[in-house]
Amino acid sequence: MTDLTLSHKVVARNEIFSRHQNRLQLSRLLHNWLTRRKVRALNEQDDHILDDIGVERGEVIWASRLPLTVNAAIALDDRARRRRQHQQ
């Protein structure tokens, strides 16, 4: 096998890997966007509903403004849990 053939295989493998990574990243961004829509919908709930869920309106607003690279629901849950533990 020549070095040229080996380098073509490496380039082809890297291109396939890159396409796969792009698909995964796009899928994650779409999932995060859909999740963010659900988090934003929480902002339309009454305060007593948010209290029952265990989050505050400011936390919902904060989570809805996070970049799409972050899952807003997970970030909201983490932040609310830390706040509740700190209040105890």
SEZA-256707 format. One record per atom (N, C-alpha, C): residue in one letter; atom name; x, y, z. Coordinates in nm, 4 decimals. Example, Ala and Ser with C-alpha at 12.3 -4.5 7.8 and 13.67 -1.06 7.14 Angstrom:
% residues 2
 code site       px       py       pz
    a    N   1.3190  -0.5690   0.7800
    a   CA   1.2300  -0.4500   0.7800
    a    C   1.3200  -0.3300   0.7800
    s    N   1.2850  -0.2250   0.7080
    s   CA   1.3670  -0.1060   0.7140
    s    C   1.2900   0.0030   0.7870
***
This chain:
% residues 88
 code site       px       py       pz
    m    N   0.0856  -0.1167   0.0000
    m   CA   0.0000   0.0000   0.0000
    m    C   0.0908   0.1237   0.0000
    t    N   0.0579   0.2159  -0.0858
    t   CA   0.1392   0.3364  -0.0943
    t    C   0.0918   0.4377   0.0072
    d    N   0.1770   0.5336   0.0335
    d   CA   0.1399   0.6403   0.1266
    d    C   0.0223   0.7202   0.0736
    l    N   0.0149   0.7346  -0.0593
    l   CA  -0.0942   0.8104  -0.1195
    l    C  -0.2275   0.7408  -0.0947
    t    N  -0.2310   0.6093  -0.1096
    t   CA  -0.3534   0.5332  -0.0856
    t    C  -0.3943   0.5431   0.0612
    l    N  -0.2983   0.5328   0.1491
    l   CA  -0.3255   0.5437   0.2918
    l    C  -0.3808   0.6819   0.3256
    s    N  -0.3224   0.7861   0.2680
    s   CA  -0.3707   0.9212   0.2982
    s    C  -0.5113   0.9423   0.2435
    h    N  -0.5440   0.8805   0.1279
    h   CA  -0.6811   0.8909   0.0754
    h    C  -0.7798   0.8223   0.1692
    k    N  -0.7396   0.7089   0.2252
    k   CA  -0.8271   0.6383   0.3192
    k    C  -0.8491   0.7204   0.4461
    v    N  -0.7443   0.7834   0.4917
    v   CA  -0.7550   0.8667   0.6124
    v    C  -0.8477   0.9848   0.5854
    v    N  -0.8311   1.0488   0.4699
    v   CA  -0.9169   1.1627   0.4346
    v    C  -1.0614   1.1172   0.4232
    a    N  -1.0871   1.0046   0.3582
    a   CA  -1.2237   0.9532   0.3427
    a    C  -1.2848   0.9205   0.4786
    r    N  -1.2059   0.8551   0.5660
    r   CA  -1.2561   0.8215   0.6993
    r    C  -1.2881   0.9481   0.7788
    n    N  -1.2023   1.0480   0.7708
    n   CA  -1.2270   1.1739   0.8419
    n    C  -1.3507   1.2441   0.7888
    e    N  -1.3731   1.2369   0.6581
    e   CA  -1.4914   1.3002   0.5991
    e    C  -1.6192   1.2310   0.6461
    i    N  -1.6173   1.0988   0.6485
    i   CA  -1.7336   1.0229   0.6968
    i    C  -1.7584   1.0548   0.8437
    f    N  -1.6529   1.0567   0.9236
    f   CA  -1.6669   1.0882   1.0654
    f    C  -1.7229   1.2295   1.0831
    s    N  -1.6744   1.3228   1.0037
    s   CA  -1.7205   1.4608   1.0122
    s    C  -1.8696   1.4712   0.9788
    r    N  -1.9128   1.4005   0.8752
    r   CA  -2.0558   1.4017   0.8394
    r    C  -2.1397   1.3448   0.9527
    h    N  -2.0912   1.2352   1.0117
    h   CA  -2.1633   1.1729   1.1225
    h    C  -2.1726   1.2691   1.2411
    q    N  -2.0631   1.3357   1.2723
    q   CA  -2.0617   1.4329   1.3820
    q    C  -2.1586   1.5476   1.3539
    n    N  -2.1617   1.5939   1.2292
    n   CA  -2.2531   1.7025   1.1933
    n    C  -2.3981   1.6605   1.2106
    r    N  -2.4297   1.5357   1.1719
    r   CA  -2.5663   1.4859   1.1898
    r    C  -2.6028   1.4785   1.3376
    l    N  -2.5100   1.4301   1.4185
    l   CA  -2.5353   1.4213   1.5619
    l    C  -2.5548   1.5598   1.6228
    q    N  -2.4718   1.6542   1.5805
    q   CA  -2.4827   1.7894   1.6333
    q    C  -2.6140   1.8531   1.5907
    l    N  -2.6535   1.8348   1.4667
    l   CA  -2.7801   1.8898   1.4191
    l    C  -2.8973   1.8285   1.4945
    s    N  -2.8905   1.6985   1.5176
    s   CA  -2.9956   1.6298   1.5928
    s    C  -3.0044   1.6842   1.7351
    r    N  -2.8887   1.7065   1.7971
    r   CA  -2.8875   1.7597   1.9341
    r    C  -2.9445   1.9013   1.9382
    l    N  -2.9081   1.9847   1.8400
    l   CA  -2.9601   2.1217   1.8355
    l    C  -3.1113   2.1225   1.8158
    l    N  -3.1611   2.0343   1.7301
    l   CA  -3.3059   2.0252   1.7096
    l    C  -3.3754   1.9828   1.8384
    h    N  -3.3194   1.8825   1.9053
    h   CA  -3.3765   1.8368   2.0330
    h    C  -3.3775   1.9507   2.1360
    n    N  -3.2669   2.0237   2.1449
    n   CA  -3.2585   2.1346   2.2401
    n    C  -3.3570   2.2456   2.2044
    w    N  -3.3773   2.2700   2.0752
    w   CA  -3.4726   2.3732   2.0328
    w    C  -3.6149   2.3333   2.0725
    l    N  -3.6504   2.2073   2.0505
    l   CA  -3.7841   2.1602   2.0889
    l    C  -3.8019   2.1646   2.2401
    t    N  -3.6978   2.1285   2.3126
    t   CA  -3.7033   2.1340   2.4589
    t    C  -3.7198   2.2780   2.5067
    r    N  -3.6491   2.3695   2.4434
    r   CA  -3.6583   2.5103   2.4807
    r    C  -3.8016   2.5630   2.4622
    r    N  -3.8690   2.5197   2.3578
    r   CA  -4.0081   2.5615   2.3368
    r    C  -4.0955   2.5185   2.4551
    k    N  -4.0700   2.3993   2.5060
    k   CA  -4.1462   2.3505   2.6219
    k    C  -4.1120   2.4309   2.7473
    v    N  -3.9854   2.4650   2.7634
    v   CA  -3.9446   2.5466   2.8789
    v    C  -4.0085   2.6847   2.8695
    r    N  -4.0086   2.7439   2.7511
    r   CA  -4.0716   2.8758   2.7342
    r    C  -4.2207   2.8709   2.7649
    a    N  -4.2854   2.7591   2.7345
    a   CA  -4.4280   2.7441   2.7635
    a    C  -4.4538   2.7479   2.9141
    l    N  -4.3557   2.7075   2.9938
    l   CA  -4.3707   2.7144   3.1393
    l    C  -4.3908   2.8576   3.1866
    n    N  -4.3349   2.9532   3.1138
    n   CA  -4.3451   3.0933   3.1534
    n    C  -4.4896   3.1436   3.1470
    e    N  -4.5746   3.0721   3.0773
    e   CA  -4.7153   3.1123   3.0680
    e    C  -4.7997   3.0550   3.1809
    q    N  -4.7395   2.9737   3.2659
    q   CA  -4.8110   2.9143   3.3789
    q    C  -4.8175   3.0122   3.4958
    d    N  -4.9166   2.9924   3.5803
    d   CA  -4.9277   3.0738   3.7016
    d    C  -4.8132   3.0407   3.7970
    d    N  -4.7851   3.1362   3.8870
    d   CA  -4.6749   3.1174   3.9813
    d    C  -4.6947   2.9958   4.0707
    h    N  -4.8203   2.9681   4.1101
    h   CA  -4.8417   2.8528   4.1986
    h    C  -4.8150   2.7203   4.1249
    i    N  -4.8374   2.7168   3.9939
    i   CA  -4.8049   2.5973   3.9154
    i    C  -4.6530   2.5798   3.9101
    l    N  -4.5821   2.6897   3.8850
    l   CA  -4.4359   2.6825   3.8819
    l    C  -4.3816   2.6388   4.0168
    d    N  -4.4436   2.6890   4.1240
    d   CA  -4.4011   2.6496   4.2581
    d    C  -4.4225   2.5001   4.2804
    d    N  -4.5352   2.4477   4.2303
    d   CA  -4.5603   2.3039   4.2413
    d    C  -4.4554   2.2234   4.1654
    i    N  -4.4120   2.2761   4.0527
    i   CA  -4.3094   2.2092   3.9733
    i    C  -4.1738   2.2207   4.0423
    g    N  -4.1560   2.3281   4.1182
    g   CA  -4.0303   2.3483   4.1903
    g    C  -3.9358   2.4454   4.1229
    v    N  -3.9901   2.5305   4.0339
    v   CA  -3.9070   2.6300   3.9666
    v    C  -3.9663   2.7686   3.9875
    e    N  -3.8837   2.8679   3.9692
    e   CA  -3.9288   3.0068   3.9782
    e    C  -3.9299   3.0678   3.8388
    r    N  -4.0129   3.1695   3.8207
    r   CA  -4.0264   3.2327   3.6900
    r    C  -3.8920   3.2834   3.6367
    g    N  -3.8115   3.3419   3.7210
    g   CA  -3.6814   3.3909   3.6781
    g    C  -3.5916   3.2792   3.6266
    e    N  -3.6031   3.1618   3.6863
    e   CA  -3.5253   3.0475   3.6401
    e    C  -3.5729   3.0008   3.5021
    v    N  -3.7036   3.0061   3.4811
    v   CA  -3.7596   2.9684   3.3512
    v    C  -3.7111   3.0652   3.2436
    i    N  -3.7157   3.1942   3.2745
    i   CA  -3.6688   3.2952   3.1788
    i    C  -3.5210   3.2753   3.1503
    w    N  -3.4423   3.2515   3.2552
    w   CA  -3.2989   3.2283   3.2384
    w    C  -3.2736   3.1087   3.1463
    a    N  -3.3429   2.9978   3.1709
    a   CA  -3.3221   2.8766   3.0913
    a    C  -3.3653   2.8962   2.9466
    s    N  -3.4693   2.9753   2.9257
    s   CA  -3.5175   2.9946   2.7883
    s    C  -3.4227   3.0814   2.7059
    r    N  -3.3289   3.1472   2.7702
    r   CA  -3.2332   3.2333   2.7000
    r    C  -3.0962   3.1679   2.6802
    l    N  -3.0809   3.0455   2.7234
    l   CA  -2.9541   2.9758   2.7079
    l    C  -2.9291   2.9445   2.5604
    p    N  -2.8033   2.9291   2.5209
    p   CA  -2.7752   2.8939   2.3815
    p    C  -2.8309   2.7557   2.3467
    l    N  -2.8544   2.7323   2.2192
    l   CA  -2.9113   2.6051   2.1753
    l    C  -2.8183   2.4866   2.1999
    t    N  -2.6945   2.5131   2.2278
    t   CA  -2.6027   2.4035   2.2577
    t    C  -2.6279   2.3453   2.3961
    v    N  -2.7135   2.4114   2.4740
    v   CA  -2.7447   2.3682   2.6106
    v    C  -2.8896   2.3195   2.6143
    n    N  -2.9136   2.2069   2.6784
    n   CA  -3.0494   2.1572   2.6976
    n    C  -3.1121   2.2392   2.8100
    a    N  -3.2099   2.3226   2.7751
    a   CA  -3.2695   2.4165   2.8707
    a    C  -3.3406   2.3451   2.9855
    a    N  -3.4019   2.2316   2.9587
    a   CA  -3.4739   2.1592   3.0644
    a    C  -3.3777   2.1051   3.1691
    i    N  -3.2662   2.0509   3.1247
    i   CA  -3.1668   1.9982   3.2190
    i    C  -3.1047   2.1121   3.2988
    a    N  -3.0725   2.2217   3.2311
    a   CA  -3.0132   2.3366   3.3001
    a    C  -3.1108   2.3953   3.4014
    l    N  -3.2375   2.4033   3.3654
    l   CA  -3.3403   2.4555   3.4565
    l    C  -3.3530   2.3656   3.5784
    d    N  -3.3575   2.2365   3.5562
    d   CA  -3.3680   2.1417   3.6671
    d    C  -3.2478   2.1526   3.7605
    d    N  -3.1288   2.1599   3.7036
    d   CA  -3.0072   2.1720   3.7851
    d    C  -3.0084   2.2997   3.8690
    r    N  -3.0444   2.4106   3.8043
    r   CA  -3.0433   2.5393   3.8759
    r    C  -3.1482   2.5417   3.9876
    a    N  -3.2679   2.4914   3.9598
    a   CA  -3.3735   2.4891   4.0611
    a    C  -3.3358   2.3961   4.1764
    r    N  -3.2746   2.2834   4.1458
    r   CA  -3.2328   2.1897   4.2510
    r    C  -3.1272   2.2530   4.3412
    r    N  -3.0303   2.3218   4.2806
    r   CA  -2.9270   2.3891   4.3618
    r    C  -2.9882   2.4968   4.4506
    r    N  -3.0853   2.5721   4.3972
    r   CA  -3.1503   2.6758   4.4762
    r    C  -3.2244   2.6135   4.5954
    r    N  -3.2978   2.5071   4.5694
    r   CA  -3.3735   2.4430   4.6765
    r    C  -3.2811   2.3850   4.7831
    q    N  -3.1689   2.3275   4.7421
    q   CA  -3.0739   2.2742   4.8405
    q    C  -3.0119   2.3864   4.9224
    h    N  -2.9862   2.5000   4.8588
    h   CA  -2.9275   2.6138   4.9285
    h    C  -3.0263   2.6742   5.0298
    q    N  -3.1557   2.6662   5.0000
    q   CA  -3.2583   2.7233   5.0881
    q    C  -3.2803   2.6367   5.2117
    q    N  -3.2436   2.5112   5.2070
    q   CA  -3.2681   2.4215   5.3225
    q    C  -3.1752   2.4489   5.4361
***
